[in-house]
Amino acid sequence: MSTINRDEVARLAGLARIDLTQDELTRLAGELDVIVESVARVSEIATPDVPATSHPLPLTNVYRDDVPEEPLPVADALAGAPSAEGGRFAVPQILEED
Amino acid sequence: MAGRHLAGEDATGAATGSTGDLTRMSAAALAEALAAGTLTSVEVTQAHLDRIDAVEGSLHAFLHVAHDEALATARDVDARRAAGEPLHALAGVPIAVKDVVVTKGMPTTAGSRILEGWVPPYDATLVERLRAAGMPILGKTNMDEFAMGSSTEHSAYGNTHNPWDLDRIPGGSGGGSAAAVGGFEAPLAIGTDTGGSIRQPAAVTGTVGVKPTYGGVSRYGLIALASSLDQAGPVTRTVLDSALLHEVIGGHDRRDSTSLPEPVGPLVESALRGRTGDLTGVRVGVVTELNGEGYQPGVRARFDESLDVLRGAGAEIVEVSCPHFEYALAAYYLILPSEASSNLAKFDGMRFGLRVEPTDGPVTAERVMAATRGQGFGDEVKRRIILGTYALSAGYYDAYYGSAQKVRTLVQRDFTAAFERADVLVSPTAPTTAFRLGEKLDDPMAMYLNDVATIPANLAGVPGMSLPNGLSDDGLPVGFQILAPARADERLYRVGAALEALLEAQWGGPLLDRAPELPTSAAAATTTAAEGSVR
C-alpha cells in the first residue's frame, strides 16, 4: 500500500497538533513505514462480507437515572489548570484577529 | 466474606509465607492475621514501606510513595477493627496502584511529562472501592507512558528493573506494579491491560496477573489508552489473592456506560475450589496458533509440562485452532493507535498538565497545543498518535481502521468456535522471558511482537490470567496464560489455582522463593521517603 514519507508525517503531525523536530520527522517516517507495511495485512482477510466490530460487548443504549448530584467544585476543577481566571480556564487566543 | 477461611494450613503452601517476614506473606494470609488480631495494619503497612525504602534504589517500581496517607489509612482501619466494626476481608492489606489510575490528592502522571505534578481532583471508581474496603494505598507504580509499551522503558521517569535480574525489563506497560509485587514491596497491585499490560509483566516477573472480562471492572478514572480494549485488574503473587482483589474492584458502575450490569462471579470460591487440584471434566483447549514458532524453547517446554500437570489433574486437553489470531497483532496496532490518537487529544495544555508556549511567533491556542504536545509526549506516544491519525485519515480509513474492525469480528468468531470445544483456552503468556533493558528499544515492531499471545483477548473482550509455571533455561520466569469466555472469569481462577497448587507442590513452594535477594540500600530510603516527590 502507500508509503509514509517525511512530508506525510509532517501533515499528520499538523493534524494531531504535535510539533516535531526535523530529526523526529525523519525517524518517524522510517519507523511508520515499517509499521504500516506490517499492519496493512489486515486487508488480506477483511472481505466485504465480514461485519465490523467496534466494541467487544453487545451493550447498547445504556442510560442512568437523571438524578441531580453535586458536581466537582469549581476550585477543584481549576486546581490543575495551567492558568485560571474568574472561575474559568484561561487559554491563549483562539480566534485569529481580523 | 470476612468469615471465610482463606489461607490457613494449606498443604500446598500456596497462600502463606513461612519466613516470618510480613512482606513475604500473601494478601490472604495477611487478611487472616489482621482479622485474627495477630497483626495490625500499621505493622503490615510499615513493613512494606520499609521494604520500598530499602529496595526502590534497585527496582524503581514506584513514581510516588505515599508514606503518610498509607499509614493514616492503616491507623484508621486498626482503630475501627479495635472498635468491633465489621470490616472488609482485605481491610488493612496495603496495595500499590498503577499511575494510569487517578487518585484524589495523590500525583498521577501516567508515566508522562505532560502530566508531571498533576494531582487529580477525584478518585477512579476502583480506587474508591479500595478506600471503602480500608486498603492503604502505598503509592503509584511506574509504567510505559500512557501504557504504550511492553517494557516500561517508555516511562518518562526512568526504567523499572526486573526483580529476577536488574538488567532486564519487568514487562510493560505495568512493569512497576509487577516489580513491586514480585519484589515484595506490595502484596497486591492494580494494573491495566489493553493488549497484555497486566499479563505480560506478570509472566516475566513470576507473578499473577488477571485481565477481567471487558466491562467487569469500571474504567471510570482510568486515563484511557484505547477505550474499547482497556481493562483494569489484579496484580498479585497468588491466584487466590487475585480473586480477593478482583471481588473488591469488580462489579457494575453507573459512571461507566460500558460496565457490565451484574456483580462479579464467585471468584474466591472458584479459586478455593481449584486449590484442591481436581479438574475432572474440565476441557482445556490448546491454541495451535499461540505456540510453536517464535516461542523460546524454555517457554515451550514449561508450557508442555504444565499441560501434563493439568492432564494429571483430570482435565481433558484438546487442540483448537484460531486461524485469525495471526492477524490480531496487525489489527491491534491499527485499532489501538486510532483510539489513542482520539483519547490523547485532551492533553492540550488548556485545562490541566503541562503548557508550553512557542518560542517565536504568535501565542495562539493552536500553537500552544502543538508546542505542549511536542514537548510533553515521548517518542512512543508520538509514534502511535501519528499512526492512529494516519489510520483514521480520509482515504485510508477503510483500508486500515475499517479492515482492522473486521479482523476483530473474525477473532471473536474464532473464540466463539473454540469455546464450543473447550471451557478454557491456554497458551504461553509471552513468547520469551524478560529481555535486556535497551534490547528492543530501537525496534518498535520487535517490541510489539511481545504481545502476540495476549492481544486476542483484548480484541474479543474475554478475560485472561497469567500465572508463573516455572523457569526457562535462562533461569527467568515463564508465564502460563488461561483465557475464558466473556463473563466466565471464575473459570480462570479454578484452573489457575489448580495449576498453581500442583506446581508449587512440585517445586516445594512458590516460584518467587527462588528469586535472588535484592540489594538493599539506605540511600534509596532517603530518595523515596520524600512525601509528594515524583522521581
Interface residues (C-beta under 8 A of the other chain):
Chain A: M1 S2 I4 E8 V9 L12 A13 G14 L15 A16 R17 I18 D19 L20 T21 E24 L28 E31 L32 V34 I35 V36 S38 V39 A40 R41 V42 S43 E44 I45 A46 T47 V50 P51 A52 T53 S54 H55 P56 L57 L59 V62 R64 L72 D76 A77 A79 G80 A81 P82 S83 F89 V91 P92 Q93 I94 E96
Chain B: W118 V119 P120 P121 Y122 Y214 G215 S228 L229 R254 S257 T258 L260 P261 H324 Y327 A330 A331 Y333 L334 S341 A345 D348 G349 M350 R351 F352 G353 L354 R355 E357 P358 P362 V363 T364 A365 E366 R367 V368 M369 A370 A371 R373 G374 Q375 F377 D379 K382 R383 I385 I386 L387 T389 Y390 S393 Y396 A399 Y400 G402 S403 A404 Q405 K406 V407 R408 T409 L410 Q412 P444 M445 Y448 L459 A460 G461 A486
